[in-house]
Amino acid sequence: MSDTPNLRDAALAYHEFPKPGKLEIRATKPMANGRDLARAYSPGVAEACLEIKDDPANAARYTARGNLVAVVSNGSAVLGLGNIGALASKPVMEGKAVLFKKFASIDCFDIEVNESDPERLADIVCALEPTFGAINLEDIKAPDCFVVEKLCRERMNIPVFHDDQHGTAIVVGAAAKNALHVAGKSFEDIKIVSTGGGAAGIACLNMLLKLGVKRENIWLCDIHGLVYEGRAEDMNPAKAAFAQTTDKRTLDDVIDGADLFLGLSGPGVLTPDHVAKMSEQPIIFALANPTPEILPDDARSVAPDAIIATGRSDFPNQVNNVLCFPFIFRGALDVGATTINDAMQLACIDGIAALARATTSAEAAAAYQGEQLNFGPEYLIPKPFDPRLVGVVSSAVAKAAMETGVAQRPIADLDAYKTSLDGSVFKSALLMRPVFEAARAKARRIVFAEGEDERVLRAAQAMVEETTERPILIGRPEVIEARIARAGLTIRIGDTVDLVNPENDPRYRDYWGTYHELMCRRGVSPDIARAIMRTNSTAIGAVMVHREEADSLICGTFGEFRWHLNYVTQVLGRDSYNPVGALSMMILEDGPLFVADTQVHLHPEPDQIAEIAVGAARHVRRFGIEPQIAFCSQSQFGNQGDGSGWRLREAIRMLDAQGHDFCYEGEMNIDTALDPELRNRLFPGNRMEGAANVLVFAHADAASGVRNILKMKGGGLEVGPILMGMGNRAHIVSPSITARGLLNMSAVAGTPVAHYG
């Protein structure tokens, strides 16, 4: 525990306010009236009980059991604190439960048990089987933990996983796999010296055996020295399995020539002199917390090429169990696994290791700003906040469970399962799926005006990996290449992405000539045209689309919307193309809500409002959603004669005269639009059914304000703004957009249509 008073006070306040603890229980069904009560409890609850009585597998259908894990501890070996007892361990177990929920959407109860006898503790855990879909044993001292887990696994038909053992072993296995990849070594050939004969240390060594390490090449030391044949002091069967037949007795005796040091012991156990005796490019996993067996700087003082991992977050390569346990449980629960076997654990290792070797996600880069997340000695395993972990690791675990016959509820379509997992962390994934599928129908060229922006570069990387689109970047090549290298991306100018260099491009004369031709009767001289084509990347991108050298332009990662709109309209606002409005899809907890017009028309006239509605209906259908458009105002169904109400009423009259195949209604208040019961009470017989999913406003201030409130206070994720009326030839995003948001907009822009309004 830190001695820093400010950290201590902040940690205690975090646990106490605004309400004590880190967990609460929330109902998943409404409980608003007598009907709900009759279904949730007596008499309706009996139906669910009888279904489960007839078939126990129905518990996963009618109760939370299939997504419920118990974190069980007696507090006998709490990390860094020792045997503090069950009650004092509760904050740790609550924290574990929060991590399950945060990283894998798994519900969790923490259960602290006052029982030190391992067999009696196992009895208690086994008795909990009807309540839970899986058991996570936590912070139980060795060798008791081996006994508890063995008995529970033998007697229970659900996964039982001691995370201190197997979670640590899995993450160590993934880190070791990648460390050996970097060092050019193999599991079969390396010599391992380990300190720490506890549960985690033994589990790590057993896992390394499964990965190919030879038992005779493992040298285990503990506080009493080397574990050797015939030693009686502080031995148990798990430790004795690694006893060597030798007259060597100390760490110093066996460290010579070691390729991998694995420390799960205490501070200062490994010295620089020890490191100097190890092999070339030694791998050092000094995992003791809070102070490792050797500090990285001390190790590198004698071995500058050492590959080092610790258990701390302030050094590279933190071996953190959170990389494993949420995702291995997610996969196991989803297929109804009866156990977590070796194949599932090895699949978890492979998934974690492969993810580190892949390009870093934009979300992880944003969460760890300032850190270099490029695969290599300083980045062997992914970061816990990499949102791809759940999709990659959990689907690999589920697949292994099915292949080894322990899955009671096999998944028919693993690709669809992985997509659903991605959708649980990427809120836009499922809604964007039809748009991405449409975009894949034809390879389109998307030009990014702000090609030097790291968000743009990460979006371009994702486009290359996930779509058929061809990114074009406007920017200086030396700047772009430096930022690609810094971010650890694999895109290459001229290979996977194209480049327009405003400072020196062979097409410069063609571009300024085209711009001058378009603008010569609007006061633009040749000199001005030349200057704009050197300095204005939005205008350059628009000219490229006009010349059919690109299919669509994305701009606006910095600057003001209407500034960009001016140049987009100058160049591309011709023939039948005209900016109609800006549409934002806000993805909320209960689904999407579209808002328009947030940008283009500050004070739209009735005909413009009608155009906004028509364009919104077309775009909403691109997401596979049938539009229900509400015209929103302070006025409600004609009760105010002034303000925006008359303009909305006139727009509705125009739409009625034109005849359209989408539902619209208004004018009305926002709550009336979103609450069908309120709307039917105020205006019986209105033409809209259910809640509106598109809100159209007669003031850009109102639309933009609603959009920003939903984003900042409602937790909404924005897809957009989508510039309607330009036939998908240009979109102007907002400066707050993320790399994932830019990828989504590239898919919107990449839909091969002649003219989407």
C-alpha positions in Angstrom: 0.0 0.0 0.0 1.3 3.5 -0.8 2.4 5.8 2.0 1.4 8.8 0.0 -1.3 10.6 2.0 -3.0 12.1 -1.0 -3.3 8.7 -2.7 -4.5 7.1 0.5 -7.2 9.8 1.0 -8.2 9.7 -2.6 -8.5 5.9 -2.5 -10.6 5.9 0.7 -12.9 8.6 -0.7 -13.3 6.6 -3.9 -14.5 3.6 -1.9 -16.8 5.7 0.4 -18.5 8.2 -1.9 -21.1 8.8 -3.3 -22.2 5.5 -1.7 -20.0 3.0 0.1 -18.4 0.2 -1.9 -18.0 -0.4 -5.7 -21.0 -2.5 -6.5 -24.8 -2.3 -6.5 -27.6 -4.5 -7.9 -29.9 -3.2 -10.6 -33.1 -4.8 -12.0 -33.0 -5.8 -15.7 -36.8 -5.7 -16.1 -39.3 -3.0 -15.3 -41.1 -3.1 -12.0 -43.6 -0.2 -12.5 -47.0 -1.7 -11.8 -49.0 -4.7 -10.6 -48.6 -6.5 -13.9 -44.8 -6.4 -13.7 -45.0 -7.6 -10.1 -47.2 -10.5 -11.0 -44.7 -11.6 -13.7 -41.6 -11.1 -11.7 -42.8 -12.7 -8.5 -46.0 -14.5 -7.5 -47.7 -16.0 -9.4 -45.8 -15.7 -12.7 -42.4 -16.6 -11.3 -43.6 -20.2 -10.8 -43.6 -20.7 -14.6 -39.9 -20.1 -14.8 -39.3 -22.3 -11.8 -41.2 -25.2 -13.4 -39.3 -24.8 -16.6 -36.0 -25.1 -14.8 -37.3 -28.0 -12.7 -38.1 -29.9 -16.0 -34.7 -29.0 -17.6 -31.9 -27.5 -15.5 -30.3 -26.0 -18.7 -33.3 -23.6 -18.7 -31.7 -21.7 -15.8 -29.5 -20.0 -18.4 -32.7 -18.8 -20.3 -34.8 -17.6 -17.4 -32.2 -16.4 -14.8 -29.0 -14.5 -14.6 -27.0 -17.6 -13.7 -25.5 -18.0 -17.2 -23.8 -14.6 -16.8 -23.0 -14.7 -13.1 -19.7 -15.4 -11.5 -18.7 -15.7 -7.9 -15.4 -14.3 -6.7 -14.7 -16.4 -3.6 -11.9 -15.8 -1.0 -11.0 -16.4 2.6 -8.6 -13.5 2.5 -5.6 -15.7 3.4 -3.2 -14.5 0.7 -4.3 -11.0 -0.5 -1.8 -9.6 -2.9 0.7 -7.4 -1.1 -1.2 -7.6 2.2 -1.0 -11.3 3.2 -3.5 -13.0 5.5 -5.8 -10.1 6.3 -8.9 -12.2 6.7 -12.2 -12.5 4.8 -13.8 -9.2 5.8 -10.7 -7.1 5.1 -10.4 -8.7 1.7 -13.8 -7.5 0.6 -12.7 -4.3 -1.2 -10.3 -6.4 -3.3 -13.1 -8.9 -4.2 -15.5 -6.0 -5.0 -12.8 -4.6 -7.2 -12.4 -8.0 -9.0 -16.2 -8.0 -9.6 -16.0 -4.5 -11.1 -13.3 -5.7 -13.5 -15.5 -8.6 -14.6 -18.3 -6.1 -15.4 -16.1 -3.4 -17.0 -14.1 -5.6 -19.3 -16.5 -8.4 -20.2 -20.0 -7.4 -19.1 -20.1 -10.3 -16.6 -22.2 -9.9 -13.5 -20.4 -10.9 -10.3 -21.0 -11.4 -6.6 -18.0 -11.2 -4.2 -18.3 -13.9 -1.5 -15.9 -13.6 1.5 -15.8 -16.8 3.6 -14.5 -17.2 7.2 -13.1 -20.6 6.6 -9.4 -21.6 6.8 -9.8 -25.3 6.3 -9.4 -26.0 2.6 -11.7 -29.0 2.5 -14.5 -27.2 4.4 -14.0 -24.1 2.1 -14.4 -26.4 -0.9 -17.6 -27.8 0.6 -19.0 -24.2 0.9 -18.0 -23.3 -2.7 -19.5 -26.5 -4.1 -22.8 -25.8 -2.3 -23.1 -22.5 -4.3 -23.3 -24.3 -7.7 -27.0 -23.7 -8.2 -26.5 -19.9 -8.0 -23.5 -19.3 -10.4 -22.4 -20.1 -13.9 -18.7 -20.1 -12.8 -16.4 -19.7 -9.8 -13.4 -17.5 -9.5 -11.2 -18.5 -6.5 -9.1 -15.6 -5.3 -6.4 -14.8 -2.8 -6.3 -18.2 -1.1 -2.9 -19.2 0.3 -0.8 -22.1 -1.1 -1.0 -25.0 -0.7 -4.6 -24.7 0.4 -5.6 -23.2 -2.9 -4.5 -26.3 -4.8 -6.7 -28.4 -2.5 -9.8 -26.1 -2.8 -9.6 -25.9 -6.6 -9.0 -29.7 -7.1 -12.0 -30.6 -4.9 -14.3 -28.0 -6.6 -13.3 -29.0 -10.1 -13.9 -32.7 -9.3 -17.4 -32.1 -7.8 -18.8 -29.1 -9.8 -20.1 -29.1 -13.3 -19.2 -25.4 -13.9 -15.9 -23.7 -14.5 -13.7 -23.3 -11.4 -10.7 -21.1 -12.0 -8.1 -19.9 -9.4 -7.0 -16.7 -11.0 -3.9 -16.2 -8.9 -2.6 -19.4 -10.4 -4.0 -19.7 -13.9 -4.7 -16.1 -14.7 -1.1 -15.2 -13.9 0.2 -18.2 -15.8 -1.8 -17.3 -18.9 -0.5 -13.8 -19.0 3.0 -14.9 -18.3 2.7 -17.5 -21.1 1.6 -14.8 -23.5 4.4 -12.5 -22.5 7.0 -15.3 -22.7 5.8 -16.3 -26.1 6.3 -12.9 -27.5 9.5 -12.3 -25.6 11.0 -15.4 -27.1 9.7 -14.2 -30.5 11.6 -10.9 -30.0 14.7 -12.7 -28.8 14.7 -15.4 -31.5 14.5 -18.2 -29.0 12.2 -21.2 -28.5 10.5 -22.7 -25.5 12.1 -26.1 -26.2 15.6 -24.7 -25.8 15.5 -22.2 -23.0 16.7 -22.5 -19.4 14.4 -21.0 -16.8 15.2 -20.0 -13.3 12.3 -19.2 -11.1 11.9 -17.7 -7.6 8.7 -18.2 -5.7 7.2 -21.6 -4.9 3.6 -20.3 -4.3 0.5 -20.9 -6.2 1.2 -18.4 -9.0 4.8 -19.5 -9.4 4.0 -23.2 -9.7 1.1 -22.5 -12.1 3.4 -20.4 -14.3 5.9 -23.2 -14.5 3.3 -25.8 -15.3 2.0 -23.5 -18.1 5.5 -23.1 -19.5 5.7 -26.9 -19.6 2.6 -27.0 -21.7 4.1 -24.4 -24.0 7.1 -26.7 -24.7 9.7 -26.0 -22.0 11.5 -29.1 -20.8 11.1 -29.9 -17.1 14.8 -30.6 -16.7 15.5 -27.0 -17.9 13.5 -25.5 -15.0 15.2 -24.5 -11.8 12.9 -23.5 -9.0 14.1 -21.5 -5.9 12.1 -20.3 -2.9 13.0 -18.5 0.3 15.0 -21.6 1.4 17.0 -21.9 -1.8 16.9 -24.4 -4.7 14.2 -27.0 -4.7 16.2 -30.2 -5.0 15.6 -34.0 -4.7 15.6 -35.0 -1.1 14.8 -31.5 0.4 12.4 -31.8 3.3 12.0 -28.1 4.3 8.8 -26.4 3.3 7.9 -28.8 0.5 4.6 -29.9 -1.0 3.8 -32.2 -4.0 3.3 -29.2 -6.4 6.7 -27.8 -5.5 8.4 -31.2 -5.4 7.4 -31.8 -9.1 10.2 -29.4 -10.0 13.0 -30.7 -7.7 16.3 -31.1 -9.5 18.8 -33.9 -8.8 21.9 -31.7 -8.1 24.3 -30.5 -5.4 23.5 -26.9 -6.2 21.6 -25.1 -3.5 21.2 -21.4 -4.2 19.9 -19.0 -6.9 23.5 -17.9 -7.5 24.5 -21.5 -8.2 21.9 -21.9 -11.0 21.4 -18.5 -12.6 24.4 -18.9 -15.0 23.2 -19.1 -18.6 19.5 -18.7 -17.8 17.4 -17.4 -20.7 14.4 -16.6 -18.6 14.2 -15.4 -15.0 10.6 -15.7 -13.6 10.2 -14.0 -10.3 7.1 -14.2 -8.1 8.8 -13.7 -4.8 10.0 -10.5 -3.3 12.1 -7.3 -3.8 15.9 -7.5 -4.4 16.0 -11.3 -5.0 17.7 -10.8 -8.4 20.8 -8.7 -8.4 22.7 -7.1 -11.3 25.4 -9.7 -10.7 22.9 -12.4 -11.3 21.7 -10.7 -14.5 25.3 -10.5 -15.8 25.5 -14.3 -15.6 22.4 -14.9 -17.7 22.3 -15.5 -21.4 22.6 -12.9 -24.2 19.4 -10.8 -24.4 18.0 -12.2 -21.1 14.3 -12.3 -20.5 13.5 -11.1 -16.9 10.0 -11.3 -15.5 10.3 -9.6 -12.1 6.6 -9.8 -11.0 6.8 -9.2 -7.3 4.5 -6.3 -6.2 4.9 -3.5 -5.2 8.7 -3.8 -5.6 10.0 -6.3 -8.2 12.8 -8.7 -7.8 15.0 -6.2 -9.7 14.2 -2.8 -11.0 14.4 -2.5 -14.8 17.1 0.2 -14.8 19.3 -2.0 -12.5 18.9 -5.0 -14.9 19.7 -2.9 -17.9 22.8 -1.5 -16.3 24.5 -4.9 -16.9 22.3 -6.2 -19.8 21.1 -3.3 -22.0 19.4 -5.7 -24.3 17.3 -7.3 -21.5 13.6 -7.9 -22.2 11.8 -7.1 -19.0 8.3 -7.4 -17.6 7.0 -6.5 -14.1 3.8 -6.5 -12.2 3.7 -2.7 -12.1 1.8 -0.3 -14.3 4.5 2.4 -14.2 6.9 0.1 -16.2 6.4 -1.4 -19.7 5.0 -4.9 -20.0 2.8 -5.1 -16.9 1.8 -8.7 -16.3 -1.8 -8.0 -15.3 -4.4 -10.8 -14.8 -7.1 -8.5 -16.1 -5.8 -9.4 -19.6 -7.1 -12.9 -19.0 -9.8 -13.6 -16.5 -12.7 -11.5 -17.8 -12.3 -12.8 -21.3 -11.7 -16.5 -20.5 -14.8 -16.5 -18.3 -16.7 -14.6 -21.1 -16.0 -17.4 -23.6 -16.6 -20.1 -21.1 -20.0 -18.8 -20.0 -21.2 -18.1 -23.5 -20.8 -21.7 -24.5 -21.9 -23.2 -21.2 -18.6 -24.8 -20.5 -18.4 -27.3 -17.7 -14.7 -26.5 -17.0 -11.8 -24.3 -18.2 -9.4 -26.8 -19.6 -5.8 -26.6 -20.9 -6.9 -26.0 -24.5 -9.0 -23.0 -23.4 -6.1 -21.6 -21.5 -3.7 -22.1 -24.4 -6.2 -20.4 -26.7 -6.3 -17.5 -24.3 -2.5 -17.2 -24.5 -2.5 -17.3 -28.3 -5.2 -14.6 -28.5 -3.4 -12.3 -26.1 0.0 -12.8 -27.7 -1.4 -12.3 -31.2 -3.1 -9.1 -30.2 0.1 -7.6 -29.0 1.8 -8.3 -32.3 -1.1 -6.7 -34.2 -1.4 -2.9 -34.8 -2.3 -1.1 -31.6 -6.0 -0.1 -31.4 -6.8 3.6 -31.4 -8.7 3.2 -28.1 -5.8 1.7 -26.3 -3.5 4.4 -27.7 -5.9 7.1 -26.4 -6.1 5.4 -22.9 -2.3 5.2 -22.7 -1.2 8.5 -24.3 2.5 9.1 -24.3 3.4 5.4 -24.3 4.9 3.6 -27.2 2.6 0.7 -28.0 4.6 -0.9 -30.8 5.3 -4.6 -30.6 8.8 -5.3 -29.4 10.8 -5.5 -26.1 8.8 -2.6 -24.5 5.4 -4.0 -25.7 5.0 -7.7 -25.3 1.4 -7.9 -24.2 -1.6 -5.7 -25.0 -3.0 -3.1 -22.6 -6.1 -4.0 -20.5 -8.1 -1.2 -22.1 -7.6 -2.6 -25.6 -11.2 -3.1 -26.6 -10.3 -5.9 -29.0 -9.4 -8.3 -26.2 -13.0 -9.5 -25.6 -13.6 -10.3 -29.2 -10.3 -12.0 -29.9 -9.7 -13.8 -26.7 -13.2 -14.8 -25.7 -14.0 -16.2 -29.2 -10.8 -18.2 -29.2 -11.7 -19.6 -25.7 -15.2 -20.5 -26.9 -13.9 -22.2 -30.0 -11.4 -24.3 -27.9 -14.2 -25.3 -25.5 -16.3 -26.5 -28.4 -13.5 -28.4 -30.0 -12.7 -30.2 -26.7 -16.3 -31.2 -26.0 -16.8 -29.2 -22.8 -19.3 -26.7 -24.3 -23.0 -27.5 -23.4 -24.3 -24.6 -25.6 -22.1 -24.6 -28.7 -22.2 -21.5 -30.9 -23.1 -22.2 -34.5 -21.5 -19.0 -36.0 -18.2 -18.0 -34.3 -17.8 -15.1 -36.7 -21.1 -13.7 -35.7 -20.3 -14.3 -32.0 -17.1 -12.4 -32.3 -19.0 -9.5 -34.0 -21.4 -9.5 -31.1 -18.6 -9.3 -28.6 -17.0 -6.4 -30.5 -20.4 -4.8 -30.5 -20.4 -4.9 -26.7 -17.4 -2.7 -26.5 -17.6 -0.8 -29.9 -21.1 0.6 -29.4 -21.4 1.4 -33.1 -20.3 -2.0 -34.4 -23.7 -3.7 -34.8 -25.5 -0.6 -36.1 -22.7 0.1 -38.6 -22.7 -3.5 -39.9 -25.1 -2.9 -42.8 -23.2 0.2 -43.8 -19.8 -1.6 -43.8 -21.3 -4.5 -45.8 -22.6 -2.0 -48.4 -19.3 -0.2 -48.5 -17.5 -3.5 -49.3 -19.5 -3.9 -52.5 -17.1 -1.6 -54.3 -13.6 -0.4 -53.5 -13.9 3.4 -53.2 -11.2 6.0 -52.7 -11.7 8.2 -49.6 -9.5 11.3 -49.3 -8.8 12.7 -45.8 -8.1 16.4 -45.8 -6.2 16.2 -42.4 -3.9 13.3 -43.3 -1.3 14.2 -40.7 -3.7 13.7 -37.8 -3.0 10.5 -35.8 -6.7 9.8 -35.6 -6.8 9.9 -39.4 -3.8 7.6 -39.7 -5.3 5.1 -37.3 -8.6 5.2 -39.2 -6.7 4.6 -42.5 -5.0 1.6 -40.9 -8.3 0.2 -39.9 -9.7 0.9 -43.4 -6.9 -1.1 -44.9 -7.4 -4.0 -42.5 -11.2 -4.1 -42.4 -12.6 -2.7 -45.7 -11.9 -2.6 -49.5 -11.6 1.2 -49.4 -8.4 3.0 -50.5 -7.4 5.9 -48.1 -5.8 9.0 -49.6 -4.0 11.3 -47.2 -3.3 15.0 -47.8 -0.2 16.0 -45.9 3.5 16.3 -45.8 5.1 12.8 -46.4 7.9 13.2 -43.8 5.4 14.2 -41.1 3.0 11.4 -42.0 5.8 8.7 -42.1 7.1 9.9 -38.7 3.7 9.6 -37.1 3.0 6.2 -38.7 6.2 5.0 -37.2 5.5 6.5 -33.8 2.1 4.9 -33.7 3.4 1.5 -34.8 1.1 1.4 -37.8 1.8 -0.8 -40.9 0.3 1.4 -43.6 2.8 2.6 -46.2 2.6 5.5 -48.5 2.2 4.3 -52.1 1.6 0.8 -51.0 -1.5 0.7 -48.9 -2.4 4.4 -48.9 -2.0 7.2 -51.4 -0.6 10.7 -50.7 -1.1 14.3 -51.8 1.7 16.6 -50.7 0.4 20.2 -50.7 4.0 21.4 -50.7 5.2 19.5 -53.8 2.8 17.5 -55.9 3.0 16.9 -59.7 -0.7 17.5 -59.9 -0.5 21.0 -58.3 -0.9 22.9 -61.6 -3.9 20.8 -62.6 -5.5 21.3 -59.2 -5.2 25.1 -59.0 -6.3 25.3 -62.6 -9.4 23.4 -61.9 -10.2 25.4 -58.8 -9.6 28.7 -60.7 -11.9 27.5 -63.5 -14.7 26.8 -61.0 -14.2 30.0 -59.0 -13.0 32.6 -61.6 -16.3 34.4 -61.7 -16.5 34.5 -57.9 -13.5 36.8 -57.5 -10.8 34.1 -57.3 -7.7 35.1 -59.3 -5.0 32.6 -60.4 -2.7 33.8 -57.6 -5.5 33.1 -55.0 -6.2 29.7 -56.6 -2.5 28.8 -56.4 -2.4 29.8 -52.7 -5.5 27.9 -51.8 -4.2 24.7 -53.5 -0.9 25.0 -51.4 -2.6 25.7 -48.1 -6.2 24.5 -47.9 -6.4 20.7 -47.7 -10.2 20.8 -47.7 -10.3 22.6 -51.0 -7.7 20.2 -52.4 -9.7 17.2 -51.3 -12.9 18.7 -52.9 -11.1 19.3 -56.1 -9.9 15.7 -56.2 -13.5 14.5 -55.8 -14.6 16.9 -58.5 -11.9 15.6 -60.8 -13.0 12.0 -60.0 -9.5 11.2 -58.5 -11.4 10.4 -55.2 -14.9 9.2 -54.5 -15.5 11.1 -51.2 -13.8 13.6 -49.0 -13.7 13.5 -45.2 -12.6 16.7 -43.4 -13.2 18.6 -40.2 -11.0 17.0 -37.6 -10.0 20.5 -36.7 -11.6 23.9 -37.5 -15.2 25.1 -37.8 -17.9 23.2 -39.7 -19.1 26.1 -41.8 -15.6 27.0 -42.8 -15.1 23.6 -44.3 -18.7 23.6 -45.7 -17.8 26.8 -47.7 -15.1 25.1 -49.7 -17.1 21.8 -50.1 -20.0 23.8 -51.5 -17.8 25.9 -53.7 -16.4 22.9 -55.5 -18.9 20.1 -55.1 -22.2 22.0 -54.6 -23.2 21.9 -58.3 -25.7 20.2 -60.5 -28.1 18.3 -58.3 -25.8 18.4 -55.3 -26.6 20.8 -52.5 -26.0 20.6 -48.7 -29.4 19.8 -47.2 -28.4 19.3 -43.6 -26.2 17.5 -41.1 -27.5 14.3 -39.5 -26.0 12.7 -36.4 -26.7 9.2 -35.2 -26.4 9.1 -31.4 -26.0 5.6 -30.1 -27.5 5.4 -26.6 -28.0 2.6 -24.1 -31.5 1.8 -25.5 -30.6 2.2 -29.1 -29.9 4.9 -31.8 -31.5 8.3 -32.0 -30.9 10.5 -35.0 -30.7 14.3 -34.7 -30.9 16.9 -37.6 -30.1 19.6 -38.7 -27.1 20.2 -36.4 -24.9 22.4 -38.7 -25.9 23.4 -42.2 -29.0 25.7 -41.8 -29.0 27.9 -38.8 -32.7 28.8 -39.3 -34.1 26.6 -42.0 -37.2 27.6 -44.0 -40.1 25.1 -44.4 -38.9 23.8 -47.7 -35.4 23.2 -46.3 -36.9 21.4 -43.2 -38.8 19.1 -45.6 -35.6 18.4 -47.5 -33.9 17.6 -44.2 -36.6 15.1 -43.3 -36.4 13.4 -46.7 -32.6 13.2 -46.5 -32.7 11.9 -43.0 -35.2 9.1 -43.9 -32.8 7.9 -46.7 -29.8 7.9 -44.5 -31.5 6.2 -41.5 -32.6 3.3 -43.8 -28.9 2.8 -44.7 -28.5 1.5 -41.1 -31.3 -1.0 -41.5 -33.7 1.2 -39.5 -37.2 2.3 -40.5 -37.4 6.1 -39.8 -39.9 7.5 -37.4 -39.4 11.3 -37.8 -40.6 13.8 -35.2 -40.6 17.5 -35.9 -39.6 19.0 -32.6 -40.5 22.4 -31.3 -41.6 24.3 -28.2 -45.0 24.3 -29.9 -47.1 21.2 -29.7 -49.6 20.2 -32.4 -50.4 23.8 -33.3 -50.8 25.2 -29.7 -48.4 28.2 -30.5 -48.7 30.4 -33.5 -45.3 31.9 -33.4 -41.8 30.5 -32.9 -40.7 27.5 -35.0 -44.0 25.8 -34.9 -45.4 27.4 -38.1 -42.3 26.5 -40.1 -42.5 22.8 -39.0 -46.3 22.7 -39.8 -45.6 24.1 -43.2 -42.9 21.6 -43.8 -45.3 18.8 -42.9 -47.9 20.2 -45.3 -45.2 20.1 -48.1 -44.3 16.5 -47.3 -48.0 15.5 -47.3 -48.4 17.1 -50.8 -45.3 15.3 -52.1 -46.2 11.9 -50.8 -43.5 9.9 -49.0 -43.2 6.3 -47.7 -41.8 7.2 -44.3 -43.5 8.1 -41.1 -43.4 11.7 -39.8 -45.4 13.7 -37.3 -45.4 17.0 -35.5 -44.8 19.5 -34.4 -44.3 18.4 -30.8 -42.1 18.5 -27.7 -39.2 16.1 -27.4 -40.8 14.2 -24.6 -43.9 13.8 -26.7 -41.8 12.4 -29.5 -40.1 9.9 -27.3 -43.0 8.8 -25.2 -45.8 7.1 -27.2 -48.2 7.0 -24.3 -47.9 10.8 -23.7 -48.2 11.5 -27.4 -51.4 9.3 -27.7 -52.9 11.1 -24.7 -52.2 14.5 -26.1 -53.0 13.8 -29.7 -55.1 10.6 -30.1 -55.0 9.1 -33.5 -51.6 10.6 -34.5 -49.8 8.8 -37.3 -46.7 7.7 -35.5 -46.4 4.4 -33.7 -43.8 3.9 -30.9 -41.0 6.2 -30.0 -39.5 8.5 -32.6 -36.0 7.6 -33.7 -35.3 10.8 -35.7 -35.7 14.3 -34.2 -35.8 17.2 -36.7 -35.5 20.7 -35.4 -36.2 24.1 -36.9 -33.1 25.7 -35.2 -29.5 24.4 -35.6 -28.9 25.7 -32.0 -31.6 23.3 -30.7 -30.4 20.3 -32.8 -26.8 20.9 -31.9 -27.5 21.4 -28.2 -29.5 18.1 -28.0 -26.7 16.3 -29.9 -24.1 17.6 -27.5 -26.1 16.9 -24.3 -26.7 13.3 -25.5 -23.0 12.9 -26.1 -21.6 14.5 -23.0 -24.3 13.7 -20.4 -26.2 10.8 -21.9 -23.1 8.7 -22.8 -24.1 8.8 -26.5 -21.6 7.8 -29.2 -21.9 9.9 -32.3 -21.7 8.6 -35.9 -21.6 11.7 -38.0 -22.3 14.4 -38.7 -23.5 13.0 -42.1 -23.6 15.7 -44.7 -26.9 15.1 -46.5 -27.6 16.2 -50.1 -24.0 15.8 -51.4 -24.4 12.3 -52.8 -21.9 11.0 -50.4 -19.2 13.0 -52.0 -18.1 14.9 -48.8 -18.6 14.7 -45.1 -17.5 17.2 -42.5 -16.8 15.7 -39.1 -16.4 17.4 -35.7 -13.0 18.0 -34.0 -14.0 15.7 -31.2 -14.2 12.7 -33.4 -12.2 9.6 -32.6 -10.3 7.2 -34.9 -13.2 4.8 -34.6 -15.6 7.6 -35.6 -13.5 8.3 -38.7 -13.6 4.7 -39.6 -17.4 4.7 -39.3 -17.6 7.8 -41.5 -15.3 6.2 -44.1 -17.9 3.4 -44.3 -20.7 5.9 -44.6 -18.7 7.7 -47.3 -17.8 4.4 -49.0 -21.3 3.3 -49.7 -21.5 3.0 -53.5 -24.6 5.0 -54.3 -25.1 7.6 -57.0 -26.8 10.1 -54.8 -27.9 9.7 -51.2 -29.7 12.8 -50.1 
